Amino acid sequence: MDVPRGWEGRITRHPDAPATLHAASFPLPAGDSDFATGAVAHMPDDGVLVVVTEYERELAGTALFAEQGLPQRLEPEAIRSESLLRRLPGQAGVQRFFTHAGRAFCLYVVVGSSPSRRELVARANAVLRSVAIDPLPR
């Protein structure tokens, strides 16, 4: 992943668990949860958060993870407050489950409300286009 200037990004892995990627246009707290609930609680109005978290390999291609490939272009209309794990004023998001390179993932994106949702989603899309996921060795 290419982390834009002024953004923070990290990949974390819990013992015996797949990896999670966090990228944000604001400071990320240390030790946050997979879906970055701590980051979201302190996200500014112009904030963008991108999370890609991996699930067990056996889930790849199953019903929930049937969509193939990492979504690289989100539409502003898909960003909704109802999609948030925890609704906070001025925030909206989207959650997509997918399979990529034989691996199961969830994409979770949260944006604020300023300058505009369209602009903030464009920033998230730029980050998504830079994410590369390699297949795991057999």
N, C-alpha and C positions, 0 to 999 in steps of 0.2 A: 504494500500500500504506500502511496505517496501521501505524506502528511503535509498539507498546505502550510505556508508560513503563518505563524500565529496560532496554529492548532496543536493539540497534543494527541498522541496516539500510543497505544500499547497493546500487546497481546499477552494475555495471562492464561495460566493453566493451573487448575487445582489438581492435587494428587489423584491419579487414576481417573481423570476426567478430560474430555476434549478441550480445545482451546477456545478463547473468546477474544475478539478484537473490539477495542473501544477507540473511537476517534471523535474528538470534540473541538469546537471552535472556541473553547473556554477551558480553564484548568480542570483536570480530572482529579478527583480525590483518590488517595491511595486506598487500596483494599476494598474497592467497590464491588457490588454484586454483579453477576453476569449481565443483567439488564440495566446496570448503571443507575439504580434508583437514587444513590447519593448524588451523582452528577446532575441528574434531572432536577432534584430538589433545589439545586443552586444555579440552575441554568439561567443565563440572562435572556432578555427579550429577543436579542439578536443571535441566540445560541442555536447550534446545530450539533446533534449527537448521532453518531452512526455506530451501531453494534452489530457484529456478526458473531453469533455463538454457535458452536458445533454441538451436535447430539451424537448419540451412539451410532456407530457405523451400520448396525443392523437396521436402522430406521431409514436409511437412504432408499429412495424410490417408493416408499410406502405412501398410503393415501395422503396423509398430512404433508409429506415431503415430495409430492408428485411433480410439482413445478420443477423444470430442469434449468439449471444455470442461475448464477447469482444475478438478481435484478440489478441492472446498471442504470436504469432510467425510471425514476418514480415520477408520477404525474402529481402536480399540486392538488388536484381534486381528490386524490387517494389519501391525502393527509387529513386525518380527522381526530378530534379530541376523544371520540369513543374508542379509538384504537390504543390509547395509552394504558399502560399497566396501572398507573396512578394518575388520575386527572388533576392537573394543576392549571390555574388560570393562565390564559395566553399561550398554552402549549397544545400541540397536536402532533400526531404521529401515524406511523404505519408499521405493520408487522407482516412479514412474508416468510413462509416456510418453503424450503427448496432443497434440491439435491444438486450438488456440483462435484464433479470429479469423483463420483461414487461415495460422496460424503453428505450427511444430512446437516442442514443449517437452518437458523432463523435469522432474518434480517430485521432489525428494529431501529427505526429512525424517529427522532423527536426533534421538532423545530419550534422556535418561538414565534413571535408575531411581527417582528420588525426587522428589516425594512418592509418586507412583504413575504408571505408564504412562498410565492413563486420564486423569489430570489433565494430564500433559504433552502428550498428544495433543489434549486440549481447547484448550490454549494455542496449539498449532500450527494447529488448525482456525480459531481466532479470527483469526489472521493471514491464513490462506488466504482467508477470506471477505472480507477487505479488499483483496485484490490485484485490480487492474484491468489488463487487457491490451487495448490498442487494435489494430485492424487496421493493417497497414502500407499506405501509399499504393501504388497500382498503378504 
